[in-house]
Amino acid sequence: MGRIKRIGVLTSGGDAPGMNAAIRAVVRTAIFNGCEAYGIFGGYQGLIEGDIKRLKSNDVSNIIQRGGTILKSARSMEFRTPEGRTKAAQMLAEHKIDALVVIGGDGSFTGAKLLIQEHDIPVVGIPGTIDNDLYGTDSTIGYDTAVNTAVEAVDKIKDTASAHNRLFFVEVMGRDAGFIALRTAIATGAEAVLVPEVETDLTDLEHFIEKDYNPKTSSGIVIVAEGEKSGGAYSIAEKVAQKHPEYDIRVSVLGHMQRGGSPSQFDRVLASQLGAAAVDALMDDQKSIMLGIMNKEIVHVPFNKTIKHTKNLNPELLNLVRILSI
């Protein structure tokens, strides 16, 4: 292929703190390499509609500390069709964009892979999702910030739980993955954690409640991932309340607050590293890969692998929750 002169960048799927830092790194690294950078607004749908603008260095000034994404994000049903992807490819050609950086999750990378297969457009991905569920990288952009946000919130909930001897069920994000829930549980000293990867057995929870929880002198925190198969925090709290009506039980759902806020220094640095590496990969004629980080080293992971494989929870951390809750 010929030398890349114009690089487009878009954010897709759910927003994650640190996406702006990645955008900044892509734009400035492209310019450093003598290329023009183009921001695509509104994800794949914005690409189809041609919502594209050239970005210069000052356009990405003062955004590294901001949550969300200046390029906005949207889910596109049209891009899931061959006709939609053809329109997207035509828009890239119309703007003379030679290559594309996609910041998002596995759904975003699935779309990118199809765009490459059908139209031979060089695309590389940057893992941007708070769930940390992408195979091939130790951490995704936004995960560290989301866990820090959850931990701060649970610490405050623990204060009121202690003041009133209450048992709190706190629901965190992670519909299909329990990474946020597990790390939050360990960091906050929770009594139990329920995650979608592990079939829920309320026996352990019942054991804690019946053995260690005294409604007159105790407080407790149970972390529940939103996708937990028993129905989430409200459903589990209701089951416990039915069996133990004497307990003062409360539910707190942290929800989308975990997506927002200023990214942590870890996410800012990670996003900057991966954004720069994405441009370097394109300049090196790479395509159909995700840039990840493993053992503190930047790695290239084929889209095929990160889409196909599942990232597993660390069983040692799951066991640690049980050990430390006695």
C-alpha positions in Angstrom: 0.0 0.0 0.0 1.0 3.6 -0.5 2.2 5.9 2.3 -0.5 6.8 4.7 -1.2 10.6 4.7 -4.6 10.9 6.4 -5.7 9.0 9.5 -9.3 9.0 10.9 -10.2 8.3 14.5 -13.6 7.5 16.0 -15.0 6.3 19.4 -17.6 3.6 19.4 -19.8 1.8 21.9 -20.0 2.9 25.5 -17.9 5.9 26.5 -14.9 5.4 28.9 -12.7 7.8 30.9 -9.5 8.2 28.9 -11.0 8.1 25.5 -10.1 11.8 25.1 -6.5 11.1 26.0 -6.4 8.4 23.3 -7.9 10.7 20.7 -5.3 13.4 21.6 -2.5 10.9 21.3 -3.7 9.6 17.9 -4.1 13.2 16.5 -0.7 14.4 17.7 1.2 11.3 16.8 -0.3 11.4 13.3 0.8 15.1 13.0 4.3 14.2 14.3 4.5 11.6 11.5 3.6 14.1 8.9 0.0 13.0 8.5 -3.3 14.8 8.7 -5.7 13.6 11.4 -9.5 13.5 11.0 -12.1 13.2 13.8 -15.2 11.2 13.0 -18.1 12.3 15.2 -20.8 9.9 16.4 -19.0 6.6 15.9 -19.7 4.4 12.9 -23.0 6.2 12.3 -21.2 9.5 12.0 -18.8 7.9 9.5 -21.7 6.8 7.4 -23.2 10.3 7.5 -19.9 12.0 6.8 -19.7 13.9 10.1 -15.9 14.3 9.7 -13.6 17.2 10.6 -9.9 17.7 10.3 -8.3 18.0 13.7 -5.2 20.0 14.4 -3.0 19.9 17.5 -4.8 22.7 19.3 -8.2 21.0 18.7 -7.1 18.3 21.2 -5.6 20.7 23.8 -7.0 20.6 27.3 -9.0 17.4 26.8 -6.7 14.8 28.4 -8.3 15.3 31.8 -11.9 15.2 30.6 -14.2 12.2 30.8 -16.5 11.1 28.0 -15.4 11.6 24.4 -15.2 14.8 22.4 -16.0 12.8 19.2 -19.2 11.5 20.8 -20.3 7.9 20.5 -23.3 6.1 19.1 -24.4 2.6 18.2 -25.2 2.1 14.5 -27.6 -0.5 13.3 -26.9 0.6 9.7 -23.2 -0.2 10.0 -24.1 -3.8 10.8 -25.3 -4.2 7.2 -23.0 -4.5 4.1 -24.7 -1.5 2.6 -23.9 0.6 5.7 -20.3 -0.4 5.6 -20.1 0.4 1.9 -21.4 3.9 2.7 -18.7 4.2 5.4 -16.0 3.2 3.0 -17.2 5.7 0.4 -17.1 8.5 3.0 -13.5 7.5 3.9 -12.6 7.6 0.2 -14.4 10.9 -0.3 -12.3 12.5 2.5 -9.2 10.7 1.2 -8.7 9.1 4.6 -6.2 6.2 4.2 -6.5 4.5 7.6 -8.7 4.4 10.6 -8.3 4.1 14.4 -11.3 2.7 16.3 -11.5 3.2 20.0 -14.0 0.9 21.6 -14.8 -2.7 22.6 -15.3 -6.0 20.9 -18.5 -5.0 19.1 -16.6 -2.0 17.6 -13.7 -4.3 16.6 -16.1 -6.8 14.9 -17.4 -4.0 12.7 -13.8 -2.9 12.0 -12.9 -6.4 11.0 -15.8 -6.5 8.5 -14.8 -3.1 7.1 -11.3 -4.4 6.4 -12.5 -7.7 4.8 -15.0 -6.0 2.5 -13.1 -2.8 1.6 -9.5 -3.4 2.4 -9.2 -0.4 4.6 -6.4 -0.4 7.2 -8.0 -0.3 10.7 -6.4 -0.7 14.1 -8.2 -0.7 17.4 -7.6 0.7 20.9 -9.5 -1.0 23.8 -11.8 1.6 25.3 -14.3 0.1 27.7 -14.7 0.3 31.5 -15.5 -3.5 31.7 -11.9 -4.6 31.0 -13.3 -7.7 29.2 -11.2 -7.7 26.1 -8.9 -10.6 25.5 -5.2 -9.7 24.8 -4.8 -6.8 27.1 -4.2 -6.6 30.9 -6.2 -3.4 31.1 -8.7 -1.4 28.9 -8.9 2.4 28.9 -11.4 3.5 31.5 -11.3 0.4 33.7 -9.0 1.8 36.4 -11.1 5.0 36.7 -14.3 3.1 36.9 -13.0 0.9 39.7 -11.7 4.0 41.5 -15.1 5.6 41.2 -16.9 2.5 42.5 -14.4 2.1 45.4 -14.9 5.7 46.5 -18.7 5.3 46.4 -18.7 2.1 48.3 -16.4 3.6 51.0 -19.0 6.2 51.6 -21.8 3.6 51.6 -19.8 1.7 54.2 -19.9 4.7 56.5 -23.7 4.9 56.6 -23.9 1.1 56.7 -21.9 1.1 59.9 -23.8 4.0 61.4 -27.1 2.1 61.1 -26.0 -1.5 61.2 -27.3 -2.1 57.7 -26.6 -4.8 55.1 -26.0 -3.1 51.7 -26.1 -4.7 48.3 -24.2 -2.5 45.9 -24.6 -3.0 42.2 -21.7 -2.0 39.9 -21.4 -2.1 36.1 -20.4 -5.2 34.2 -23.3 -6.9 32.5 -21.2 -9.7 31.0 -18.0 -9.4 33.0 -17.3 -9.2 36.7 -13.9 -7.4 36.7 -15.1 -4.1 38.2 -17.1 -6.0 40.8 -14.3 -8.3 41.9 -11.7 -5.6 42.2 -14.1 -3.3 44.0 -15.0 -6.0 46.4 -11.4 -6.6 47.4 -10.5 -2.9 47.6 -13.5 -2.1 49.9 -13.3 -5.2 52.1 -16.7 -6.4 51.0 -18.2 -9.5 52.6 -19.1 -11.1 49.3 -19.1 -10.5 45.5 -21.5 -11.9 42.9 -20.3 -11.9 39.3 -21.8 -13.2 36.0 -18.9 -15.6 35.3 -19.6 -17.7 38.4 -23.0 -19.5 38.9 -24.5 -17.8 41.8 -24.7 -19.9 44.9 -26.3 -18.0 47.7 -25.1 -20.6 50.2 -21.8 -18.8 50.8 -23.7 -15.5 51.2 -26.2 -17.2 53.6 -23.3 -18.6 55.5 -21.9 -15.1 56.1 -25.2 -13.7 57.0 -26.2 -16.5 59.4 -22.7 -16.9 61.0 -21.2 -13.4 61.0 -23.9 -10.9 60.6 -25.7 -9.6 63.6 -28.3 -7.0 62.6 -27.9 -5.2 66.0 -24.1 -4.8 65.9 -22.9 -5.5 62.3 -22.9 -3.9 58.9 -22.1 -5.5 55.7 -21.4 -4.9 52.0 -22.1 -7.3 49.1 -20.9 -6.2 45.7 -23.1 -7.4 42.8 -22.3 -7.1 39.1 -25.3 -5.7 37.1 -25.3 -8.7 34.8 -25.3 -11.2 37.7 -27.5 -14.1 36.6 -29.8 -14.0 39.6 -31.1 -10.6 38.5 -28.9 -8.0 40.0 -28.7 -6.4 43.4 -32.5 -5.8 43.9 -33.4 -9.4 43.1 -30.8 -10.8 45.4 -31.6 -8.4 48.2 -35.2 -9.3 48.0 -34.4 -13.0 48.3 -32.3 -12.3 51.4 -35.0 -10.0 52.9 -37.6 -12.7 52.5 -35.5 -15.2 54.5 -34.3 -12.6 57.0 -37.0 -10.0 57.5 -35.3 -8.8 60.7 -32.4 -7.4 58.7 -32.2 -3.7 57.7 -31.3 -4.2 54.0 -30.6 -1.5 51.5 -29.7 -1.5 47.8 -27.5 1.0 46.0 -27.0 1.0 42.2 -24.0 3.0 41.1 -25.0 3.0 37.5 -23.6 5.3 34.9 -21.6 7.5 37.3 -18.9 4.8 36.8 -18.5 5.9 33.2 -18.0 9.5 34.0 -15.4 11.7 35.7 -11.9 12.7 35.1 -9.7 9.7 34.1 -7.1 8.4 36.5 -3.4 9.0 35.8 -3.2 5.3 34.9 -5.9 5.6 32.2 -4.4 8.8 30.9 -1.0 7.3 30.4 -2.3 4.0 29.1 -4.5 5.8 26.6 -1.6 8.0 25.5 0.6 5.0 25.0 -2.0 3.0 23.0 -3.0 6.1 20.9 0.6 6.7 19.8 1.2 2.9 19.2 -1.9 2.8 17.0 -0.6 5.4 14.7 2.9 3.8 14.7 1.3 0.4 13.7 -0.6 2.0 10.8 2.6 3.7 9.6 4.2 0.2 9.7 1.5 -1.2 7.4 -0.3 -3.0 10.2 -4.1 -3.6 10.1 -6.8 -5.7 11.7 -5.1 -5.6 15.1 -5.9 -4.2 18.6 -3.2 -2.5 20.5 -3.1 -3.8 24.1 -0.8 -3.9 27.1 0.6 -7.1 28.6 3.1 -7.1 31.4 3.6 -3.4 30.9 4.6 -3.9 27.2 2.6 -2.8 24.1 1.3 -5.8 22.2 -0.4 -6.3 18.8 -3.4 -8.6 19.1 -5.3 -9.7 15.9 -8.9 -8.7 15.9 -9.7 -12.4 15.3 -8.3 -13.3 18.7 -9.7 -10.5 20.8 -13.2 -11.0 19.3 -13.1 -14.8 19.5 -11.6 -15.4 22.9 -12.9 -14.7 26.4 -10.9 -12.9 29.1 -11.3 -14.8 32.3 -11.5 -13.6 35.9 -8.5 -14.3 38.1 -9.6 -17.3 40.3 -7.0 -16.3 42.9 -8.8 -12.9 43.4 -12.2 -14.6 43.7 -10.7 -16.9 46.4 -9.2 -13.8 48.1 -12.6 -12.3 48.7 -13.7 -15.5 50.5 -10.5 -15.7 52.6 -10.6 -12.0 53.6 -14.3 -12.0 54.5 -14.1 -14.5 57.4 
